[in-house]
Amino acid sequence: MSDNISINIRKLSLKAKLFRGLADTTRLSILECLRNGERTTSEIVRETNQNQSNISNHLACLLDCGLVRNRREGKKVFYNLNNERVAKFLEESDIVLAEIISGLYKCVNYNDESTMINIRK
């Protein structure tokens, strides 16, 4: 296997890891929340309607993956998207979603319960 193919496989593997990280609805809801600017953990909990423990676990994951950053101010920890490209990525995904949404509703390969509920409505 050439070095070039090996590099491409590693890059694709990292890309797949990124998309697996984004495939969780809680993590995506946190990222969407942070598109509107910096938030504390408690604000994220309130805006996403999730429990503190769940949000903290997902924030740790997003921090480890480099999608968000944080800063401490006294007892409060503030979270923000790591950079503008993450926000643009989410924005572009909205555009792609709008263009292919009917195909996603018809897709039987990646069904989840929340999607099925929306289809039935």
VEXRO-562284 format. One record per residue: residue in one letter; residue number from 1; x, y, z of N, C-alpha, C in turn. Coordinates in steps of 0.001 Angstrom, whole numbers, plus 500000, padded with zeros to 6 digits. Layout:
<atoms>
- A|NUM|X|Y|Z|X|Y|Z|X|Y|Z .
...
</atoms>
This chain:
<atoms>
- M|1|500856|498825|500000|500000|500000|500000|500902|501239|500000 .
- S|2|500624|502152|499096|501465|503340|499027|501150|504288|500187 .
- D|3|502111|505177|500445|501919|506159|501518|500717|507049|501249 .
- N|4|500500|507394|499981|499388|508273|499611|498042|507626|499932 .
- I|5|497912|506341|499628|496670|505622|499933|496492|505520|501444 .
- S|6|497563|505261|502140|497516|505167|503594|497077|506484|504225 .
- I|7|497589|507592|503719|497196|508917|504214|495720|509168|503940 .
- N|8|495258|508802|502746|493844|508989|502407|492936|508158|503301 .
- I|9|493339|506941|503607|492537|506082|504485|492477|506678|505885 .
- R|10|493607|507181|506385|493598|507819|507708|492714|509055|507712 .
- K|11|492780|509843|506634|491945|511045|506550|490466|510666|506524 .
- L|12|490130|509653|505739|488734|509199|505686|488285|508640|507022 .
- S|13|489171|507969|507712|488855|507432|509026|488553|508559|510017 .
- L|14|489358|509620|509967|489106|510774|510836|487803|511476|510468 .
- K|15|487533|511570|509168|486274|512184|508725|485083|511374|509228 .
- A|16|485182|510063|509134|484107|509195|509624|483923|509389|511128 .
- K|17|485024|509540|511843|484959|509769|513291|484238|511082|513585 .
- L|18|484538|512118|512812|483850|513405|512954|482348|513232|512759 .
- F|19|481964|512540|511692|480544|512368|511418|479858|511483|512447 .
- R|20|480561|510493|513005|479976|509694|514093|479740|510574|515315 .
- G|21|480661|511483|515572|480490|512410|516690|479298|513319|516501 .
- L|22|479044|513696|515264|477910|514567|514960|476602|513794|514850 .
- A|23|476674|512477|514816|475483|511655|514605|474603|511522|515845 .
- D|24|475039|512044|516959|474258|511962|518184|473385|513213|518330 .
- T|25|472092|513029|518557|471179|514176|518619|471485|515108|519785 .
- T|26|471952|514571|520903|472285|515448|522036|473488|516320|521698 .
- R|27|474530|515720|521121|475699|516519|520748|475345|517551|519690 .
- L|28|474521|517162|518737|474100|518130|517725|473278|519254|518335 .
- S|29|472415|518928|519291|471607|519979|519930|472487|520947|520703 .
- I|30|473554|520440|521311|474502|521317|522004|475189|522236|521004 .
- L|31|475664|521673|519901|476332|522483|518884|475391|523537|518313 .
- E|32|474147|523146|518066|473164|524108|517547|472925|525221|518564 .
- C|33|472847|524859|519812|472675|525846|520883|473839|526835|520879 .
- L|34|475047|526326|520694|476234|527173|520721|476409|528004|519447 .
- R|35|475658|527685|518408|475687|528526|517200|475231|529939|517526 .
- N|36|474404|530067|518555|473876|531376|518951|474805|532102|519911 .
- G|37|475981|531528|520189|476946|532184|521052|477261|531377|522291 .
- E|38|478109|531930|523087|478613|531287|524297|477486|531006|525287 .
- R|39|477574|529836|525932|476573|529432|526919|477262|528746|528094 .
- T|40|476642|528863|529262|477092|528082|530417|476466|526695|530323 .
- T|41|476978|525788|531122|476423|524435|531153|474942|524474|531500 .
- S|42|474567|525264|532487|473158|525306|532898|472274|525893|531796 .
- E|43|472783|526843|531039|472010|527384|529912|471829|526323|528830 .
- I|44|472870|525546|528589|472777|524474|527593|471774|523423|528058 .
- V|45|471811|523073|529336|470858|522114|529905|469435|522610|529675 .
- R|46|469191|523865|529989|467852|524444|529844|467417|524486|528368 .
- E|47|468301|524939|527498|467941|525101|526085|467773|523780|525346 .
- T|48|468490|522746|525784|468386|521452|525108|467381|520521|525779 .
- N|49|466901|520925|526957|465940|520125|527715|466497|518737|528048 .
- Q|50|467773|518704|528411|468453|517472|528808|468899|517610|530260 .
- N|51|469297|516507|530883|469763|516602|532263|471243|516981|532310 .
- Q|52|471641|517514|533446|473004|518035|533648|474079|516987|533355 .
- S|53|473903|515782|533866|474889|514727|533698|475078|514376|532223 .
- N|54|473982|514238|531514|474017|513908|530088|474752|515001|529303 .
- I|55|474405|516249|529573|475036|517368|528872|476526|517425|529195 .
- S|56|476876|517245|530447|478290|517277|530835|479095|516202|530120 .
- N|57|478538|515009|530016|479221|513919|529305|479426|514261|527835 .
- H|58|478400|514801|527212|478505|515138|525792|479414|516339|525568 .
- L|59|479408|517293|526481|480324|518428|526365|481775|517955|526462 .
- A|60|482039|516994|527335|483389|516440|527454|483822|515797|526137 .
- C|61|482917|515095|525516|483197|514469|524221|483493|515536|523167 .
- L|62|482646|516564|523112|482831|517638|522132|484129|518402|522370 .
- L|63|484506|518559|523628|485787|519187|523963|486945|518327|523486 .
- D|64|486893|517041|523799|487955|516116|523399|488132|516076|521888 .
- C|65|487031|516174|521171|487076|516117|519702|487438|517460|519075 .
- G|66|487502|518502|519864|487897|519800|519342|486793|520602|518683 .
- L|67|485540|520197|518889|484435|520931|518279|484008|522134|519109 .
- V|68|484235|522074|520420|483924|523204|521301|485148|523525|522158 .
- R|69|485122|524688|522739|486144|525104|523706|485407|525664|524915 .
- N|70|486126|525804|526014|485491|526365|527195|486423|527346|527883 .
- R|71|485834|528132|528764|486607|529041|529596|485898|529129|530938 .
- R|72|486680|529293|531963|486147|529357|533324|486138|530810|533783 .
- E|73|485026|531181|534399|484892|532508|535008|484288|532299|536390 .
- G|74|485139|532288|537397|484666|531965|538739|484223|530518|538781 .
- K|75|483000|530296|539237|482461|528935|539306|481811|528494|538000 .
- K|76|481579|529433|537107|480898|529108|535853|481883|528709|534771 .
- V|77|481441|527753|533940|482206|527343|532769|481367|527719|531551 .
- F|78|481972|528448|530647|481306|528889|529431|481819|528070|528253 .
- Y|79|480900|527681|527384|481241|526886|526202|480922|527687|524949 .
- N|80|481718|527437|523924|481539|528089|522644|482014|527122|521570 .
- L|81|481548|527331|520333|482081|526549|519227|483568|526856|519106 .
- N|82|484342|525866|518741|485792|526028|518717|486259|527071|517703 .
- N|83|485563|527148|516574|485905|528168|515595|484730|528410|514651 .
- E|84|484867|529419|513840|483790|529821|512925|483485|528733|511897 .
- R|85|484460|527915|511573|484222|526859|510573|483213|525819|511078 .
- V|86|483201|525570|512373|482213|524644|512929|480817|525226|512718 .
- A|87|480651|526514|512978|479358|527176|512763|478976|527131|511286 .
- K|88|479924|527385|510411|479652|527343|508961|479295|525930|508515 .
- F|89|479961|524940|509098|479662|523549|508789|478213|523221|509140 .
- L|90|477769|523662|510311|476386|523439|510727|475417|524179|509814 .
- E|91|475786|525381|509423|474962|526178|508512|474834|525494|507154 .
- E|92|475957|525022|506639|475940|524312|505351|475124|523025|505442 .
- S|93|475191|522354|506586|474418|521119|506740|472924|521410|506683 .
- D|94|472501|522586|507151|471085|522982|507034|470682|523107|505566 .
- I|95|471572|523653|504765|471295|523829|503333|471211|522479|502638 .
- V|96|472175|521610|502923|472161|520267|502323|470910|519524|502763 .
- L|97|470576|519609|504037|469387|518945|504553|468127|519395|503817 .
- A|98|467995|520691|503625|466824|521219|502922|466741|520677|501497 .
- E|99|467885|520460|500869|467911|519991|499483|467636|518497|499350 .
- I|100|467955|517718|500371|467814|516258|500241|466837|515652|501247 .
- I|101|466047|516478|501903|465211|515996|503014|464247|514881|502611 .
- S|102|463667|514956|501428|462715|513902|501052|463419|512562|500934 .
- G|103|464645|512555|500444|465408|511312|500363|465721|510755|501736 .
- L|104|466019|511639|502680|466314|511176|504043|465089|510550|504697 .
- Y|105|463917|511140|504451|462697|510559|505017|462439|509168|504450 .
- K|106|462801|508968|503186|462572|507678|502534|463653|506654|502852 .
- C|107|464780|507106|503347|465927|506229|503605|465598|505214|504691 .
- V|108|465754|503931|504375|465495|502872|505349|466763|502409|506052 .
- N|109|467915|502902|505613|469191|502448|506171|469534|503110|507488 .
- Y|110|469089|504330|507704|469478|505080|508897|468263|505569|509669 .
- N|111|467293|504718|509863|466107|505108|510618|466399|505157|512106 .
- D|112|465800|506119|512751|465784|506151|514207|464363|506485|514615 .
- E|113|464038|506271|515858|462663|506437|516326|462146|507858|516141 .
- S|114|462991|508879|516371|462519|510256|516241|462180|510582|514788 .
- T|115|462953|510054|513840|462645|510282|512441|461339|509601|512068 .
- M|116|461150|508387|512562|459921|507646|512244|458704|508365|512815 .
- I|117|458825|508962|513982|457713|509701|514561|457359|510882|513657 .
- N|118|458369|511610|513176|458124|512756|512306|457489|512338|510988 .
- I|119|457859|511183|510469|457295|510714|509208|455811|510408|509369 .
- R|120|455440|509849|510507|454050|509470|510746|453129|510662|510948 .
- K|121|453668|511806|511274|452830|512985|511549|452273|513585|510293 .
</atoms>
